[in-house]
Amino acid sequence: MTFICYPKCSTCKKAQKWLDNKGREFEVRDIKTNNPTLEELRQWHKKSGLPLKRFFNTSGQLYRSLELKDKLPQMTEDEQLKLLASDGMLVKRPILLTGSKVLVGFREADWEKNI
């Protein structure tokens, strides 16, 4: 498994602790220093089955400063993916890649059911 996170994020810390307590082995990837590529994001989006908007960190400062709440509806999916690939701080975290699944954000019940 790959655990993609921002080390200073409290939700990421909570999710990592949850994984540790479950005895799960995983590789940690810092989303700020190792931003997901456009192709990775395309694959993850397709595999997750989630709307692309769920991949945006809507509570982040960068999201708000770029006024993306108003701009995203007018953007194509390709434009949105390119934007996500431009800065890891725009991407919702944590992301957990399990091989067959992509989990975005930490919801304990979802993780319990899917891992």
MOUR-V593868 format. One record per backbone hydrogen bond with DSSP energy under -0.5 kcal/mol. NH is the residue of the N-H (numbers start at 1). CO is the residue of the C=O. E is the energy in kcal/mol with one decimal. If there is no record, write none. Layout:
nh:NH co:CO e:E
nh:NH co:CO e:E
This chain:
nh:2 co:97 e:-2.2
nh:3 co:27 e:-3.6
nh:4 co:2 e:-0.7
nh:4 co:95 e:-3.3
nh:5 co:3 e:-0.6
nh:5 co:29 e:-2.6
nh:7 co:5 e:-0.5
nh:9 co:6 e:-2.6
nh:13 co:9 e:-2.1
nh:14 co:10 e:-2.2
nh:15 co:11 e:-2.4
nh:16 co:12 e:-2.6
nh:17 co:13 e:-2.3
nh:18 co:14 e:-2.0
nh:19 co:15 e:-2.4
nh:20 co:16 e:-2.5
nh:21 co:17 e:-2.8
nh:22 co:18 e:-1.5
nh:23 co:20 e:-1.5
nh:24 co:19 e:-2.3
nh:27 co:1 e:-2.5
nh:29 co:3 e:-2.7
nh:31 co:5 e:-3.3
nh:31 co:29 e:-0.6
nh:34 co:30 e:-2.2
nh:41 co:37 e:-2.6
nh:42 co:38 e:-2.2
nh:43 co:39 e:-2.4
nh:44 co:40 e:-3.0
nh:45 co:41 e:-2.7
nh:46 co:42 e:-2.3
nh:47 co:43 e:-2.7
nh:48 co:44 e:-2.5
nh:49 co:45 e:-1.4
nh:54 co:51 e:-1.7
nh:55 co:52 e:-2.2
nh:56 co:53 e:-1.6
nh:57 co:90 e:-3.2
nh:58 co:56 e:-1.7
nh:60 co:57 e:-1.9
nh:64 co:60 e:-1.9
nh:65 co:61 e:-3.0
nh:66 co:62 e:-2.0
nh:67 co:64 e:-1.3
nh:68 co:63 e:-2.1
nh:70 co:67 e:-0.8
nh:71 co:67 e:-1.2
nh:72 co:68 e:-2.9
nh:74 co:71 e:-1.2
nh:75 co:71 e:-0.6
nh:75 co:72 e:-1.5
nh:80 co:76 e:-2.2
nh:81 co:77 e:-2.5
nh:82 co:78 e:-2.3
nh:83 co:79 e:-2.1
nh:84 co:80 e:-2.5
nh:85 co:81 e:-2.2
nh:86 co:82 e:-0.8
nh:86 co:83 e:-0.9
nh:87 co:83 e:-0.6
nh:87 co:84 e:-0.9
nh:90 co:87 e:-2.1
nh:91 co:88 e:-1.2
nh:92 co:55 e:-2.7
nh:94 co:4 e:-0.7
nh:95 co:4 e:-2.3
nh:96 co:103 e:-2.6
nh:97 co:2 e:-2.7
nh:97 co:95 e:-0.5
nh:98 co:96 e:-0.6
nh:98 co:101 e:-2.5
nh:99 co:101 e:-0.5
nh:100 co:98 e:-0.6
nh:103 co:96 e:-2.6
nh:105 co:94 e:-3.2
nh:107 co:105 e:-0.7
nh:110 co:107 e:-0.5
nh:111 co:107 e:-2.5
nh:112 co:108 e:-2.8
nh:113 co:109 e:-1.9
nh:114 co:110 e:-1.9
nh:115 co:111 e:-1.5
